[in-house]
Structures are given as C-alpha cells and as structure tokens.
Amino acid sequence: RSPRPARWSPWVRLLRLRTRPVAYACAVPEAARLAHDAFDGVRPVDAVAVRARPGTGAGSQEWADAVFRDPPRWVLALLLLREALVGLIGVERAGREAFDTVRSRPGEVLLGADSGHLDFRASVLVDTDDGRETVTLTTVVRLHNRRGRLYWAVVRPLHPLVVRAMLGRAAHRLAHRAWTARLGTPVGHEG
C-alpha cells in the first residue's frame, strides 16, 4: 500500500500561489515574425507575455500545446458555452482543430483556423534575453463580415483575461513538470 501524498500547509500553498508566473499585456515583439506576417495588411490585436521559470526548457510547440490543449476549467467552460451559442448568429463551431499549428520557425509557432466570419492566428514566441525566457502569445484576427464583427465585439472584452489565464497556467504547469522531472518522482510519492 503506497503512502498518501504529503499535503502542503496553508502557508506553503499561499507562498506557491504568490510565486506563480503571472502573464501580462505587452507590446507585440518584433521577433514575432509569423504573427506580423499572418495576414496581409492586418496588424496583431494584442500580445500577452510571461517569464518562464528557469529550467522550464520547453520549446514553442510545447508551450503552444500547454496553452491551448490544457486551459483552466473556467476557460474550458467558456469555450463550451461559445460552441453552444455561436449557431444563434450563424457562426460555425470551431472544434479542436481551431488550435492546430499552421506554420513554425525556430522559436515560434503559429496556430489558427479560417472560418466564414473571421480568420484567427495565435503566435507563440519563446525568446531568450539576458538568460531568461519570455513567452509571448500574440493574437491576429481578420474579420470577414458582420457576423465576424458581432462575434469579435462579444469576445474582445474577455479575450485578454482568457489569454492571460491560459498562458499563466501553461507557465505554472510546464515549470512544475520540469521540477518533478528533476526530482525524479513527485513530492509525497514513492517510486
């Protein structure tokens, strides 16, 4: 019978919460070439960045997968609500392929999908400056028609909050994964 995992005290849980990586709004980096070249004549909408913890060691595709394949539960609930409601305004459902990789280059991947109402791209750029990794998620949206403008008017106010939450969670998850890999076994577990 294996022992129960050790439980952190409330004090340790508070300290861990306070030291979680925090995503923040930033200017679109010049190095995000795939974002800048995503659509002719369309500028990126916004950019959100997070400082990766030392030793995370994840590439741009790993970051993209961590951001888009494992969102926070409340973001997943919003995405499910979106899927249920978009038919009311004549917008097709996105599905899992909405976050497929479209293009890549060293240090950056571009994800996205094209729809009848809008096309969107999300660039994930991993940039090392002064020995510290910064990961920037840049969003580019090309609107096609009235449905696209209506959809974006509803989504736009929530978009920065959602992206910051997704990027912050990915930073936390990847740092934790790297930490447990260095230890060999999770804390409180025996191999």
N, CA, C and O of each residue as an XYZ file, in Angstrom:
764
protein
N       0.852     -1.175      0.000
C       0.000      0.000      0.000
C       0.895      1.234      0.000
O       1.781      1.360      0.845
N       0.667      2.140     -0.941
C       1.522      3.325     -1.025
C       1.041      4.389     -0.035
O      -0.156      4.515      0.224
N       1.993      5.152      0.514
C       1.602      6.196      1.467
C       0.861      7.331      0.760
O       1.031      7.556     -0.438
N       0.044      8.033      1.524
C      -0.676      9.187      0.962
C       0.310     10.291      0.654
O       1.290     10.458      1.381
N       0.078     11.050     -0.404
C       0.973     12.151     -0.730
C       0.994     13.185      0.400
O      -0.012     13.418      1.071
N       2.154     13.792      0.590
C       2.270     14.847      1.606
C       1.387     16.023      1.193
O       1.273     16.338      0.008
N       0.774     16.657      2.163
C      -0.088     17.810      1.883
C       0.635     19.045      2.380
O       1.134     19.093      3.504
N       0.678     20.055      1.498
C       1.329     21.301      1.886
C       0.481     22.055      2.893
O      -0.749     22.010      2.850
N       1.145     22.736      3.787
C       0.439     23.542      4.776
C      -0.213     24.736      4.073
O       0.170     25.072      2.953
N      -1.187     25.377      4.711
C      -1.799     26.569      4.119
C      -0.753     27.652      3.809
O      -0.868     28.358      2.807
N       0.258     27.778      4.665
C       1.299     28.789      4.444
C       2.069     28.504      3.148
O       2.312     29.419      2.361
N       2.447     27.262      2.927
C       3.176     26.881      1.718
C       2.290     27.067      0.487
O       2.756     27.550     -0.545
N       1.013     26.687      0.591
C       0.100     26.883     -0.539
C      -0.034     28.361     -0.882
O      -0.090     28.714     -2.060
N      -0.087     29.240      0.134
C      -0.163     30.679     -0.105
C       1.107     31.184     -0.785
O       1.035     31.974     -1.726
N       2.267     30.735     -0.315
C       3.533     31.144     -0.937
C       3.616     30.673     -2.384
O       4.067     31.417     -3.255
N       3.186     29.444     -2.644
C       3.198     28.935     -4.023
C       2.264     29.734     -4.916
O       2.583     29.995     -6.076
N       1.122     30.122     -4.387
C       0.185     30.928     -5.155
C       0.777     32.294     -5.479
O       0.619     32.801     -6.589
N       1.460     32.884     -4.500
C       2.062     34.207     -4.691
C       3.237     34.190     -5.666
O       3.543     35.214     -6.278
N       3.897     33.048     -5.819
C       5.063     32.976     -6.698
C       4.742     32.354     -8.051
O       5.647     32.056     -8.830
N       3.469     32.159     -8.330
C       3.062     31.622     -9.632
C       3.442     32.607    -10.724
O       3.378     33.817    -10.510
N       3.838     32.109    -11.891
C       4.115     33.017    -13.007
C       2.850     33.791    -13.382
O       1.761     33.221    -13.459
N       3.007     35.079    -13.610
C       1.871     35.941    -13.944
C       2.042     36.463    -15.360
O       3.074     37.047    -15.691
N       1.043     36.258    -16.188
C       1.063     36.771    -17.557
C       0.624     38.226    -17.543
O      -0.207     38.627    -16.728
N       1.190     39.012    -18.454
C       0.908     40.446    -18.502
C       0.825     40.900    -19.952
O       1.448     40.319    -20.840
N       0.039     41.956    -20.173
C      -0.079     42.536    -21.511
C       1.239     43.207    -21.870
O       1.911     43.772    -21.007
N       1.607     43.145    -23.147
C       2.858     43.748    -23.596
C       2.706     44.177    -25.054
O       1.705     43.880    -25.705
N       3.709     44.872    -25.544
C       3.744     45.232    -26.958
C       4.057     43.982    -27.776
O       4.722     43.063    -27.296
N       3.578     43.960    -28.998
C       3.860     42.830    -29.877
C       5.347     42.866    -30.224
O       5.822     43.855    -30.783
N       6.089     41.801    -29.901
C       7.524     41.818    -30.178
C       7.818     41.792    -31.676
O       7.107     41.147    -32.446
N       8.862     42.491    -32.075
C       9.291     42.473    -33.470
C       9.714     41.071    -33.889
O       9.581     40.701    -35.055
N      10.225     40.290    -32.937
C      10.696     38.933    -33.230
C       9.556     37.980    -33.597
O       9.811     36.893    -34.114
N       8.310     38.365    -33.339
C       7.158     37.517    -33.658
C       6.829     37.666    -35.143
O       5.774     38.190    -35.503
N       7.733     37.206    -35.995
C       7.588     37.376    -37.445
C       6.352     36.672    -37.992
O       5.672     37.210    -38.865
N       6.056     35.486    -37.493
C       4.879     34.772    -38.004
C       3.591     35.521    -37.691
O       2.649     35.499    -38.483
N       3.546     36.183    -36.542
C       2.366     36.976    -36.190
C       2.245     38.189    -37.097
O       1.157     38.502    -37.580
N       3.349     38.866    -37.326
C       3.330     40.059    -38.179
C       2.977     39.725    -39.624
O       2.361     40.534    -40.317
N       3.364     38.540    -40.077
C       3.122     38.150    -41.467
C       1.901     37.255    -41.637
O       1.688     36.707    -42.719
N       1.092     37.096    -40.585
C      -0.041     36.160    -40.634
C      -1.027     36.509    -41.742
O      -1.430     35.637    -42.512
N      -1.414     37.767    -41.826
C      -2.353     38.219    -42.846
C      -1.838     39.528    -43.440
O      -1.359     40.393    -42.707
N      -1.931     39.677    -44.740
C      -1.509     40.918    -45.378
C      -2.393     42.073    -44.915
O      -3.619     41.998    -44.988
N      -1.760     43.130    -44.443
C      -2.481     44.341    -44.070
C      -3.230     44.277    -42.749
O      -3.950     45.217    -42.413
N      -3.084     43.205    -41.998
C      -3.777     43.083    -40.715
C      -2.737     43.086    -39.605
O      -1.807     42.279    -39.605
N      -2.904     43.994    -38.670
C      -1.968     44.080    -37.546
C      -2.427     43.182    -36.406
O      -3.620     42.921    -36.255
N      -1.465     42.704    -35.593
C      -1.856     41.903    -34.423
C      -2.777     42.681    -33.483
O      -2.636     43.894    -33.325
N      -3.709     41.980    -32.870
C      -4.680     42.574    -31.960
C      -4.050     42.877    -30.607
O      -4.187     43.983    -30.083
N      -3.360     41.893    -30.046
C      -2.762     42.083    -28.727
C      -1.667     41.045    -28.504
O      -1.508     40.098    -29.274
N      -0.922     41.254    -27.429
C       0.125     40.317    -27.047
C       0.142     40.211    -25.528
O      -0.059     41.197    -24.819
N       0.382     39.008    -25.046
C       0.477     38.722    -23.616
C       1.752     37.908    -23.422
O       2.042     37.004    -24.205
N       2.510     38.230    -22.378
C       3.781     37.546    -22.139
C       3.854     37.024    -20.715
O       3.131     37.478    -19.829
N       4.738     36.066    -20.516
C       5.020     35.532    -19.197
C       6.503     35.172    -19.160
O       7.061     34.703    -20.151
N       7.130     35.395    -18.018
C       8.522     34.979    -17.820
C       8.515     33.516    -17.411
O       7.882     33.143    -16.423
N       9.217     32.693    -18.169
C       9.298     31.277    -17.832
C      10.246     31.095    -16.661
O      11.261     31.784    -16.556
N       9.913     30.177    -15.798
C      10.815     29.869    -14.687
C      12.080     29.234    -15.226
O      12.033     28.500    -16.214
N      13.219     29.507    -14.585
C      14.464     28.882    -15.032
C      14.342     27.357    -15.028
O      13.778     26.764    -14.109
N      14.877     26.748    -16.065
C      14.862     25.294    -16.151
C      13.623     24.707    -16.783
O      13.499     23.486    -16.876
N      12.694     25.555    -17.223
C      11.478     25.021    -17.845
C      11.837     24.255    -19.107
O      11.347     23.147    -19.328
N      12.687     24.838    -19.929
C      13.238     24.139    -21.087
C      12.248     23.662    -22.122
O      12.496     22.652    -22.781
N      11.142     24.346    -22.288
C      10.142     23.935    -23.272
C      10.292     24.764    -24.543
O      10.590     25.957    -24.485
N      10.086     24.129    -25.679
C      10.115     24.825    -26.955
C       8.774     25.472    -27.258
O       7.815     25.315    -26.502
N       8.711     26.193    -28.356
C       7.494     26.931    -28.700
C       6.296     26.010    -28.924
O       5.180     26.364    -28.544
N       6.497     24.832    -29.533
C       5.376     23.921    -29.744
C       4.873     23.350    -28.420
O       3.667     23.188    -28.239
N       5.779     23.043    -27.495
C       5.362     22.572    -26.171
C       4.555     23.645    -25.448
O       3.544     23.348    -24.811
N       5.009     24.902    -25.552
C       4.259     25.997    -24.936
C       2.872     26.119    -25.571
O       1.876     26.276    -24.865
N       2.810     26.048    -26.894
C       1.518     26.158    -27.582
C       0.570     25.050    -27.140
O      -0.609     25.296    -26.885
N       1.090     23.832    -27.050
C       0.256     22.714    -26.597
C      -0.209     22.928    -25.156
O      -1.363     22.650    -24.829
N       0.681     23.418    -24.298
C       0.319     23.660    -22.895
C      -0.733     24.759    -22.778
O      -1.618     24.681    -21.925
N      -0.644     25.768    -23.617
C      -1.606     26.880    -23.567
C      -2.971     26.445    -24.085
O      -3.986     26.669    -23.426
N      -3.001     25.824    -25.263
C      -4.276     25.575    -25.931
C      -4.876     24.202    -25.685
O      -6.079     24.028    -25.879
N      -4.095     23.232    -25.271
C      -4.633     21.885    -25.052
C      -5.033     21.625    -23.601
O      -5.698     20.630    -23.311
N      -4.631     22.514    -22.689
C      -4.945     22.311    -21.266
C      -5.306     23.650    -20.612
O      -4.588     24.119    -19.729
N      -6.421     24.272    -21.042
C      -6.791     25.567    -20.464
C      -7.377     25.407    -19.059
O      -7.758     24.303    -18.668
N      -7.451     26.503    -18.299
C      -8.134     26.442    -16.993
C      -9.589     25.988    -17.185
O     -10.172     26.173    -18.253
N     -10.156     25.398    -16.144
C     -11.529     24.867    -16.249
C     -12.544     25.939    -16.640
O     -13.438     25.684    -17.448
N     -12.406     27.141    -16.067
C     -13.395     28.178    -16.378
C     -13.262     28.630    -17.834
O     -14.257     29.018    -18.446
N     -12.055     28.587    -18.396
C     -11.875     28.918    -19.813
C     -12.491     27.817    -20.673
O     -13.140     28.100    -21.680
N     -12.288     26.579    -20.280
C     -12.901     25.461    -20.995
C     -14.420     25.583    -20.977
O     -15.078     25.306    -21.980
N     -14.982     25.998    -19.836
C     -16.432     26.198    -19.746
C     -16.887     27.303    -20.699
O     -17.925     27.171    -21.348
N     -16.118     28.394    -20.789
C     -16.454     29.466    -21.733
C     -16.387     28.977    -23.175
O     -17.237     29.331    -23.992
N     -15.383     28.167    -23.491
C     -15.266     27.636    -24.852
C     -16.433     26.707    -25.188
O     -16.937     26.717    -26.311
N     -16.857     25.908    -24.212
C     -18.020     25.045    -24.433
C     -19.297     25.868    -24.604
O     -20.147     25.535    -25.429
N     -19.430     26.940    -23.824
C     -20.570     27.842    -23.976
C     -20.545     28.500    -25.344
O     -21.584     28.637    -25.991
N     -19.367     28.906    -25.784
C     -19.220     29.501    -27.105
C     -19.702     28.533    -28.184
O     -20.450     28.913    -29.085
N     -19.261     27.272    -28.081
C     -19.660     26.266    -29.056
C     -21.176     26.084    -29.094
O     -21.751     25.838    -30.154
N     -21.818     26.206    -27.934
C     -23.274     26.027    -27.864
C     -24.031     27.229    -28.427
O     -25.123     27.068    -28.972
N     -23.458     28.442    -28.300
C     -24.186     29.656    -28.660
C     -23.897     30.219    -30.052
O     -24.711     30.974    -30.583
N     -22.763     29.872    -30.651
C     -22.398     30.522    -31.910
C     -23.379     30.246    -33.045
O     -23.510     31.060    -33.959
N     -24.052     29.135    -32.996
C     -25.027     28.833    -34.031
C     -26.160     29.849    -34.098
O     -26.791     30.010    -35.142
N     -26.422     30.542    -32.979
C     -27.504     31.533    -32.952
C     -27.237     32.723    -33.863
O     -28.175     33.366    -34.334
N     -25.956     33.024    -34.115
C     -25.640     34.150    -35.005
C     -25.068     33.660    -36.337
O     -24.537     34.447    -37.120
N     -25.180     32.373    -36.581
C     -24.756     31.830    -37.866
C     -23.263     31.620    -38.006
O     -22.727     31.641    -39.113
N     -22.598     31.419    -36.893
C     -21.155     31.169    -36.910
C     -20.923     29.675    -36.721
O     -21.524     29.049    -35.848
N     -20.042     29.109    -37.551
C     -19.767     27.676    -37.420
C     -18.945     27.388    -36.170
O     -18.201     28.235    -35.676
N     -19.106     26.169    -35.679
C     -18.360     25.763    -34.482
C     -16.897     25.538    -34.838
O     -16.564     25.148    -35.957
N     -16.031     25.792    -33.858
C     -14.593     25.728    -34.116
C     -14.044     24.313    -34.013
O     -13.340     23.861    -34.916
N     -14.349     23.611    -32.941
C     -13.811     22.277    -32.730
C     -12.349     22.323    -32.303
O     -11.772     23.400    -32.150
N     -11.758     21.154    -32.114
C     -10.376     21.048    -31.632
C      -9.354     21.542    -32.655
O      -8.272     21.987    -32.272
N      -9.674     21.471    -33.945
C      -8.711     21.868    -34.970
C      -8.487     23.374    -35.035
O      -7.631     23.833    -35.790
N      -9.241     24.152    -34.256
C      -9.057     25.608    -34.244
C      -7.684     25.994    -33.735
O      -7.196     27.083    -34.037
N      -7.056     25.125    -32.971
C      -5.749     25.438    -32.404
C      -4.647     24.561    -32.992
O      -3.667     24.257    -32.311
N      -4.799     24.158    -34.236
C      -3.768     23.381    -34.909
C      -2.643     24.306    -35.372
O      -2.872     25.482    -35.656
N      -1.436     23.766    -35.446
C      -0.284     24.536    -35.907
C      -0.389     24.752    -37.412
O      -0.595     23.811    -38.179
N      -0.242     26.017    -37.817
C      -0.323     26.398    -39.224
C       1.078     26.519    -39.827
O       1.330     26.034    -40.930
N       1.975     27.162    -39.102
C       3.364     27.355    -39.553
C       4.272     27.363    -38.338
O       3.824     27.552    -37.207
N       5.548     27.155    -38.589
C       6.503     27.256    -37.493
C       7.864     27.672    -38.033
O       8.172     27.506    -39.213
N       8.648     28.207    -37.146
C      10.047     28.540    -37.408
C      10.754     28.397    -36.071
O      10.078     28.287    -35.048
N      12.064     28.392    -36.030
C      12.744     28.225    -34.738
C      12.319     29.286    -33.724
O      12.458     30.486    -33.960
N      11.798     28.815    -32.590
C      11.394     29.713    -31.513
C       9.977     30.261    -31.610
O       9.533     30.970    -30.706
N       9.255     29.949    -32.689
C       7.896     30.493    -32.834
C       7.015     29.513    -33.605
O       7.444     28.920    -34.595
N       5.781     29.352    -33.138
C       4.781     28.593    -33.883
C       3.557     29.473    -34.073
O       3.281     30.366    -33.273
N       2.838     29.204    -35.140
C       1.623     29.939    -35.453
C       0.480     28.946    -35.532
O       0.523     27.993    -36.310
N      -0.542     29.177    -34.720
C      -1.720     28.323    -34.699
C      -2.895     29.118    -35.229
O      -2.850     30.348    -35.261
N      -3.944     28.431    -35.643
C      -5.122     29.163    -36.060
C      -6.046     28.372    -36.937
O      -5.844     27.188    -37.206
N      -7.083     29.079    -37.380
C      -8.094     28.479    -38.240
C      -8.775     29.576    -39.035
O      -8.799     30.737    -38.628
N      -9.322     29.194    -40.167
C     -10.081     30.105    -41.008
C     -11.546     29.700    -40.949
O     -11.880     28.517    -41.011
N     -12.421     30.704    -40.827
C     -13.863     30.463    -40.795
C     -14.539     31.456    -41.712
O     -13.897     32.360    -42.247
N     -15.834     31.287    -41.894
C     -16.583     32.198    -42.748
C     -16.707     33.590    -42.169
O     -16.821     34.561    -42.917
N     -16.688     33.709    -40.837
C     -16.871     35.016    -40.204
C     -15.561     35.719    -39.881
O     -15.484     36.947    -39.921
N     -14.516     34.929    -39.557
C     -13.201     35.517    -39.284
C     -12.126     34.455    -39.383
O     -12.394     33.256    -39.300
N     -10.907     34.926    -39.563
C      -9.732     34.062    -39.507
C      -8.923     34.516    -38.307
O      -8.818     35.715    -38.045
N      -8.359     33.584    -37.587
C      -7.543     33.983    -36.450
C      -6.238     33.208    -36.449
O      -6.159     32.070    -36.910
N      -5.215     33.868    -35.912
C      -3.920     33.235    -35.722
C      -3.418     33.586    -34.325
O      -3.674     34.680    -33.822
N      -2.715     32.666    -33.713
C      -2.075     32.890    -32.418
C      -0.622     32.465    -32.549
O      -0.325     31.312    -32.862
N       0.268     33.398    -32.308
C       1.697     33.125    -32.372
C       2.208     32.890    -30.959
O       1.899     33.655    -30.046
N       2.993     31.828    -30.781
C       3.655     31.561    -29.507
C       5.150     31.686    -29.765
O       5.743     30.875    -30.475
N       5.745     32.716    -29.177
C       7.158     33.023    -29.370
C       7.910     32.795    -28.070
O       7.539     33.344    -27.032
N       8.967     31.987    -28.119
C       9.839     31.778    -26.961
C      11.132     32.523    -27.265
O      11.852     32.183    -28.203
N      11.415     33.535    -26.463
C      12.563     34.406    -26.699
C      13.437     34.428    -25.449
O      12.936     34.593    -24.336
N      14.733     34.262    -25.635
C      15.667     34.296    -24.517
C      16.424     35.615    -24.551
O      17.084     35.943    -25.537
N      16.321     36.365    -23.463
C      17.004     37.648    -23.350
C      17.655     37.717    -21.971
O      16.980     37.529    -20.959
N      18.944     37.982    -21.923
C      19.688     38.032    -20.657
C      19.571     36.728    -19.876
O      19.554     36.736    -18.645
N      19.489     35.607    -20.593
C      19.425     34.314    -19.926
C      18.056     33.933    -19.401
O      17.896     32.848    -18.842
N      17.065     34.796    -19.566
C      15.700     34.489    -19.102
C      14.785     34.303    -20.293
O      14.839     35.060    -21.262
N      13.948     33.292    -20.211
C      12.996     33.025    -21.281
C      11.721     33.809    -21.061
O      11.162     33.819    -19.964
N      11.267     34.464    -22.113
C       9.964     35.111    -22.111
C       9.130     34.458    -23.204
O       9.597     34.274    -24.329
N       7.910     34.115    -22.868
C       6.999     33.510    -23.835
C       5.896     34.522    -24.114
O       5.232     35.005    -23.197
N       5.710     34.835    -25.395
C       4.711     35.825    -25.789
C       3.693     35.177    -26.708
O       4.048     34.530    -27.693
N       2.424     35.358    -26.375
C       1.328     34.875    -27.196
C       0.691     36.097    -27.864
O       0.155     36.974    -27.186
N       0.754     36.146    -29.181
C       0.231     37.267    -29.950
C      -0.969     36.798    -30.760
O      -0.917     35.747    -31.397
N      -2.042     37.568    -30.738
C      -3.265     37.210    -31.453
C      -3.457     38.127    -32.654
O      -3.271     39.340    -32.556
N      -3.831     37.539    -33.783
C      -4.131     38.285    -35.006
C      -5.498     37.819    -35.491
O      -5.744     36.617    -35.597
N      -6.390     38.770    -35.788
C      -7.750     38.432    -36.225
C      -8.069     39.206    -37.494
O      -7.852     40.416    -37.568
N      -8.588     38.493    -38.497
C      -9.057     39.130    -39.729
C     -10.561     38.887    -39.819
O     -11.006     37.746    -39.947
N     -11.339     39.967    -39.752
C     -12.795     39.881    -39.786
C     -13.278     39.884    -41.234
O     -12.729     40.598    -42.073
N     -14.316     39.078    -41.530
C     -14.813     38.968    -42.896
C     -16.133     39.687    -43.137
O     -16.356     40.222    -44.223
N     -17.001     39.705    -42.147
C     -18.350     40.214    -42.390
C     -18.986     40.691    -41.087
O     -18.324     40.775    -40.053
N     -20.266     40.998    -41.152
C     -20.995     41.492    -39.986
C     -21.019     40.472    -38.846
O     -20.888     40.835    -37.677
N     -21.188     39.200    -39.193
C     -21.160     38.161    -38.152
C     -19.820     38.142    -37.439
O     -19.767     37.996    -36.218
N     -18.740     38.289    -38.191
C     -17.408     38.325    -37.593
C     -17.239     39.524    -36.679
O     -16.675     39.399    -35.591
N     -17.721     40.688    -37.108
C     -17.627     41.894    -36.271
C     -18.476     41.755    -35.013
O     -18.054     42.182    -33.939
N     -19.669     41.165    -35.126
C     -20.524     40.939    -33.959
C     -19.867     39.950    -32.997
O     -19.818     40.184    -31.789
N     -19.371     38.860    -33.537
C     -18.697     37.852    -32.713
C     -17.508     38.475    -31.986
O     -17.350     38.279    -30.781
N     -16.675     39.220    -32.704
C     -15.482     39.800    -32.094
C     -15.854     40.874    -31.066
O     -15.141     41.041    -30.077
N     -16.938     41.594    -31.277
C     -17.381     42.595    -30.300
C     -17.753     41.937    -28.972
O     -17.546     42.520    -27.908
N     -18.300     40.725    -29.034
C     -18.658     39.999    -27.810
C     -17.416     39.388    -27.159
O     -17.267     39.432    -25.938
N     -16.535     38.826    -27.968
C     -15.368     38.110    -27.450
C     -14.259     39.052    -26.997
O     -13.565     38.755    -26.025
N     -14.081     40.160    -27.668
C     -12.948     41.063    -27.447
C     -12.751     41.493    -25.991
O     -11.611     41.477    -25.525
N     -13.794     41.875    -25.245
C     -13.563     42.289    -23.850
C     -13.009     41.173    -22.957
O     -12.239     41.446    -22.036
N     -13.392     39.930    -23.219
C     -12.924     38.804    -22.406
C     -11.588     38.243    -22.870
O     -10.890     37.577    -22.106
N     -11.235     38.512    -24.112
C     -10.052     37.907    -24.713
C      -8.766     38.097    -23.898
O      -8.082     37.105    -23.646
N      -8.398     39.314    -23.471
C      -7.153     39.461    -22.708
C      -7.147     38.669    -21.397
O      -6.128     38.089    -21.023
N      -8.269     38.647    -20.714
C      -8.373     37.904    -19.459
C      -8.173     36.406    -19.690
O      -7.458     35.745    -18.937
N      -8.802     35.887    -20.722
C      -8.711     34.471    -21.044
C      -7.284     34.099    -21.443
O      -6.752     33.088    -20.986
N      -6.669     34.919    -22.295
C      -5.312     34.618    -22.759
C      -4.312     34.676    -21.606
O      -3.430     33.822    -21.511
N      -4.439     35.666    -20.734
C      -3.540     35.744    -19.575
C      -3.691     34.510    -18.686
O      -2.696     33.965    -18.209
N      -4.919     34.071    -18.464
C      -5.152     32.886    -17.632
C      -4.555     31.633    -18.270
O      -3.938     30.820    -17.582
N      -4.734     31.476    -19.575
C      -4.217     30.297    -20.265
C      -2.688     30.278    -20.264
O      -2.082     29.230    -20.037
N      -2.065     31.422    -20.515
C      -0.604     31.487    -20.554
C      -0.011     31.316    -19.155
O       1.010     30.647    -18.996
N      -0.637     31.908    -18.150
C      -0.166     31.739    -16.770
C      -0.255     30.297    -16.314
O       0.656     29.792    -15.657
N      -1.346     29.632    -16.658
C      -1.496     28.208    -16.288
C      -0.442     27.362    -16.990
O       0.146     26.466    -16.384
N      -0.203     27.645    -18.267
C       0.803     26.887    -19.004
C       2.181     27.067    -18.376
O       2.938     26.103    -18.256
N       2.511     28.287    -17.976
C       3.810     28.547    -17.346
C       3.933     27.767    -16.043
O       4.978     27.183    -15.759
N       2.875     27.760    -15.261
C       2.877     27.016    -13.999
C       3.019     25.518    -14.252
O       3.826     24.852    -13.604
N       2.241     24.990    -15.186
C       2.260     23.556    -15.475
C       3.617     23.098    -16.010
O       4.134     22.062    -15.592
N       4.197     23.876    -16.937
C       5.485     23.480    -17.507
C       6.606     23.581    -16.474
O       7.510     22.745    -16.461
N       6.557     24.590    -15.612
C       7.569     24.717    -14.557
C       7.448     23.552    -13.579
O       8.459     22.996    -13.150
N       6.223     23.183    -13.226
C       6.007     22.064    -12.309
C       6.488     20.752    -12.927
O       7.112     19.929    -12.258
N       6.191     20.573    -14.204
C       6.630     19.355    -14.894
C       8.165     19.261    -14.916
O       8.726     18.191    -14.677
N       8.834     20.378    -15.201
C      10.307     20.379    -15.210
C      10.856     20.097    -13.817
O      11.845     19.379    -13.668
N      10.219     20.661    -12.803
C      10.663     20.473    -11.422
C      10.530     19.017    -11.005
O      11.463     18.456    -10.430
N       9.387     18.393    -11.283
C       9.200     16.990    -10.906
C      10.114     16.079    -11.720
O      10.536     15.035    -11.224
N      10.427     16.454    -12.961
C      11.348     15.648    -13.768
C      12.756     15.683    -13.161
O      13.466     14.678    -13.175
N      13.149     16.835    -12.633
C      14.466     16.928    -11.990
C      14.513     16.113    -10.708
O      15.545     15.526    -10.383
N      13.400     16.073     -9.974
C      13.364     15.307     -8.734
C      13.286     13.804     -8.982
O      13.754     13.003     -8.173
N      12.697     13.440    -10.097
C      12.558     12.018    -10.416
C      11.197     11.469    -10.064
O      10.640     10.681    -10.828
N      10.636     11.864     -8.915
C       9.295     11.430     -8.531
C       8.589     12.632     -7.916
O       9.240     13.496     -7.329
N       7.281     12.698     -8.042
C       6.538     13.789     -7.426
C       6.709     13.801     -5.911
O       6.915     12.752     -5.300
N       6.626     14.966     -5.310
C       6.734     15.106     -3.865
C       5.622     14.309     -3.206
O       4.465     14.388     -3.618
N       5.979     13.531     -2.171
C       4.977     12.770     -1.437
C       4.668     11.420     -2.027
O       3.834     10.690     -1.492
N       5.330     11.064     -3.137
C       5.081      9.765     -3.775
C       6.368      8.964     -3.742
O       7.467      9.515     -3.811
N       6.215      7.699     -3.640
C       7.368      6.814     -3.745
C       7.282      6.082     -5.068
O       6.202      5.698     -5.517
N       8.447      5.896     -5.686
C       8.507      5.247     -6.994
C       8.221      3.838     -6.890
O       8.228      3.131     -7.897
